[in-house]
Amino acid sequence: MHPDAYDRSDEVAIVTGASNGIGRAVTQYLAAANATVIVADVDADGGGETVAAVEDDGGTAEFVRTDVSDATAVSSLVEATMDAHGSVDVLVNNAGGSFDDGNPDRVEEATWNRVIDVNLKGQFLCAREVLPAMVESGGGAMVHVSSVNARLGIGLASYSAAKSGILALSRLVATQYGRHGVRSNAVCPGTIITDASSEKLTTEGPVREEWLDQYPVGRFGRVEDVAAAVSYLTSEAASFVTGTELVVDGGLSAGLDQRLEEMMYGVDDPPTRDGDRER
């Protein structure tokens, strides 16, 4: 873990979906910079492990069991945070998942509803409850975790629709609450390897190699890559950054399949100095 470069001694942050993966990494980044982090998740065991990891590093974190798709639970989370600490300075809307999603013709209505509830409705509920607290305390920063699926047609119908909605929600918060000192941005991660990643992506084989070929940097993402982006967007270094999305995808959405580029343009040929080029 690489600690946050900015001191957050007076900040209180809520990170949803923080029992593992990206959420845990974000929690560790913020806590390493002395923020008090509220770990919000339905997974009590994983949440406890996140808190223990933070405390082992000398940081401060607390677990609050929260189902982000339940309005009452989200309200209780924010109320408990305000009662204990007096402010919510940072919200990282990270909780989500694809939950057996698929192509549009194969998605059951129950799957659609669950994916939308956890990913999009959950972020809305958290933003709705946190906004009054942020405004009351003079402002704050939100980061909403979206996905490259919001930018590219690469499968998972419900998930992609939810993640696209998150971008719109983030922009609306930025434009409507900026005058109250609230900044709102989104991050769009590409393929990030976590404990929950498909074995097809973590084991050598044709699927992994084909998918890796889509990434110009030649690797999949790490949770720390996203945590570093979130850390920046919620820091004073990004005080003039709001209403945008930071794509953390190793170049996935920047262009064509790498093999096509190699065949068409010879991108694997070694670069030459100007004097060596054909005229």
C-alpha positions, -999 to +999 in steps of 0.1 A: +000+000+000+012+035-009-001+061+016-020+091+006+003+121+001-022+145+017-028+149+054-064+141+063-062+144+100-095+164+103-114+144+078-141+118+082-148+095+052-174+069+044-164+042+020-191+018+009-183-017-003-152-016+018-150-052+030-126-061+002-111-052-031-112-016-043-131-004-012-106-019+012-077-003-007-094+031-007-100+028+030-063+020+036-052+049+015-074+074+033-066+060+067-028+061+060-033+099+056-049+100+090-085+102+080-111+085+101-128+060+078-162+045+082-163+010+065-198+005+052-207-030+039-231-059+043-202-082+049-194-080+086-165-104+085-148-087+056-155-053+071-139-064+103-108-075+083-106-041+067-108-024+100-081-047+114-058-040+085-061-003+090-055-005+127-025-027+122-010+001+101-018+027+129-049+041+112-085+046+124-115+028+109-149+017+121-173-008+106-210-001+102-230-028+086-249-012+057-270-024+028-267+005+005-299-004-014-319+000+019-328+037+025-333+032+062-299+015+065-281+043+046-299+070+067-287+052+099-252+050+086-250+088+080-268+096+112-244+074+132-214+090+116-226+125+122-234+117+159-200+102+165-178+125+144-198+156+135-191+156+098-188+136+066-160+151+045-156+124+020-180+098+005-166+071-017-196+054-034-180+021-042-205-007-034-216-027-064-215-059-084-228-076-115-247-105-098-250-130-127-257-103-152-255-110-190-266-099-224-299-081-227-319-111-240-307-133-211-312-110-181-339-119-157-360-090-143-349-099-108-312-097-118-318-063-134-335-050-103-308-063-079-280-049-100-297-015-104-305-014-067-270-020-054-251-001-080-272+029-090-299+032-064-273+026-036-251+054-048-281+077-051-292+069-015-258+075-001-253+108-020-288+119-009-282+113+028-246+127+028-253+159+009-271+177+038-243+168+061-216+180+037-234+213+030-239+218+068-202+215+074-191+237+045-185+211+018-168+179+009-158+155-019-176+126-034-162+099-057-186+076-074-171+043-087-184+037-122-167+015-148-154+014-184-187-005-190-203+030-189-182+040-218-179+009-240-203-018-251-185-048-236-213-068-220-233-070-188-265-051-196-277-043-161-243-034-148-234-012-178-267+006-175-263+012-138-227+024-142-238+048-169-264+062-146-237+068-120-219+092-143-250+113-148-257+113-111-222+124-103-224+153-128-257+164-114-243+165-078-213+185-091-234+211-109-262+215-083-241+215-051-208+230-062-219+264-048-222+247-014-186+235-015-194+199-026-173+184-054-184+152-072-164+131-096-164+095-109-138+069-116-141+044-144-119+014-137-111-012-163-104-048-154-091-048-118-078-080-103-093-088-069-100-119-049-134-121-066-120-120-102-128-147-126-103-176-128-103-171-165-086-137-159-061-149-132-050-181-148-028-184-179-050-193-209-065-180-241-092-159-225-067-141-203-042-136-231-069-122-255-083-099-228-048-087-218-042-078-255-068-051-252-047-033-227-019-011-241+000-011-208+001-049-209-014-057-176-047-056-157-053-031-130-046-034-093-068-021-065-041+004-056-044+020-091-081+029-084-074+038-047-047+063-058-072+079-083-099+082-056-074+096-031-064+123-056-100+132-065-110+136-028-079+156-019-072+194-019-050+188-049-082+183-069-100+213-054-108+226-090-118+192-103-155+184-103-182+170-126-158+148-145-147+111-147-112+098-143-107+067-165-084+041-148-082+015-175-047+011-187-057+025-221-085+000-227-109+026-240-084+047-259-083+028-291-085-004-311-076-040-303-038-040-300-034-069-325-052-048-352-029-019-346+001-041-349-011-055-382-022-021-396+005+003-384+034-018-372+032-004-337+056-031-325+084-019-348+111-001-328+108+037-329+133+056-350+148+091-347+137+117-373+169+114-392+164+077-398+129+080-412+121+075-448+114+109-465 
